[in-house]
Amino acid sequence: MIKSCLLLWFLLKISIQCVVPSFKNNIIEVNFQNQTISGCISPDTIGFEGTISEIEVKNQDIQDLNYGAVQRISSKFRIDFVSTNIDIIRAGAFLDLPKVNVISFMSNELSWISENAFQDLPSLNLLYLNYNKIADVSPRAFNNLPNLQTVTFIGNNLENFDQSWFYKTPRLLSLRLEQNRLRNIPRSAFINLPSIGYLWINTNEIEFVDKEAFKGLRNLQLLDLSENKLRRFNFNFYTPSKLMDLSINNNNITYISDEMLDIIRTKLLVLEVTDNPLQCACLDKIIQWSDAFNISIPQRKLPESGVVCTVPKTKPSQCLERSDDDFHKGFWVSFPRERTR
């Protein structure tokens, strides 16, 4: 009778926390040892003896991570979902995991991140969401993650960024948004994320960045805007700027003002400007400026044309802000324009 009661209690406990199972006879690796699980990933279902440090779910057909899909693991560990066809992560999918520090979703079918998909994970440090189909993220999708430092969205379908995705994430340091479909960066886009020091928004379709887009980023050290469609480089960075590495390669920029160079030079070590149709007078000015302040300006000639700068129709010896009419037709053709994904 006692054994029957204990078994009933155990089954009831599992059923409460795995109301909708996420796994059905799926193979996972726990510390590099294969396990077959159904229901949820927990110490009860995986039956692994010892300290769990790494879980990998690879090449399985999962589709949905429901409430309590991964739960009640007390040790420090990381979990990776690789090519598992996961389409939905429901609120509370990661439950009672006080020391999980890395969660990775690589090459799945995610198109949307729901509210509270990642919540109340006090030790989560790194979150990788690369190479999915994410086009939308709900407000507070990343909720109460006090030690989250890195989030990567590389290779998705995002058309907009909204800082409301993050709530109570005071230590977010690195944000990677490259290889998406972003078209513009609005005013104060990151103002509620002042801890960001490294920001990649390269290889998108960005044509417009508000002058105050980076307002509040007092600790920004690296900014990559390369492989976009920017025509202007005129932003208000916090002064004195902490920027050390700035990339604006392969845009449509013809002019950079003296004021802009003065703003970014305080701690700058590298400015990458190749594959822009910069006026030759502007490029000469930038190179002289870089020599004066010991700033690296990597340059290369294009293999076919050898073109590195553009000559305007009027006052070619002066670096001036100009309209397209002051350049010869198709002046940017010699510069790479393809944006690879």
Sequence and secondary structure as in RCSB ss.txt:
>XXXX:A:sequence
MIKSCLLLWFLLKISIQCVVPSFKNNIIEVNFQNQTISGCISPDTIGFEGTISEIEVKNQDIQDLNYGAVQRISS
KFRIDFVSTNIDIIRAGAFLDLPKVNVISFMSNELSWISENAFQDLPSLNLLYLNYNKIADVSPRAFNNLPNLQT
VTFIGNNLENFDQSWFYKTPRLLSLRLEQNRLRNIPRSAFINLPSIGYLWINTNEIEFVDKEAFKGLRNLQLLDL
SENKLRRFNFNFYTPSKLMDLSINNNNITYISDEMLDIIRTKLLVLEVTDNPLQCACLDKIIQWSDAFNISIPQR
KLPESGVVCTVPKTKPSQCLERSDDDFHKGFWVSFPRERTR
>XXXX:A:secstr
 HHHHHHHHHHHHHHHHTSS SEEEEEEEETTEEEEEEE BSHHHH   S   EEEEES    EE TTSEE   S
 EEEEEES    EE TTSEES TTEEEEEEES    EE TTSEE  TT  EEE  SS   EE TTSEES TT  E
EE TTS      GGGEES TT  EEE  SS   EE TTTTTT TT  EEE  SS   EE TTTTTT TT  EEE 
 SS          SS    EEE  SS      HHHHHHHTTT  EEE TTS  BHHHHHHHHHHHHHHT B    
  TTT    B  SS TTS     GGGS TTTTTTS      
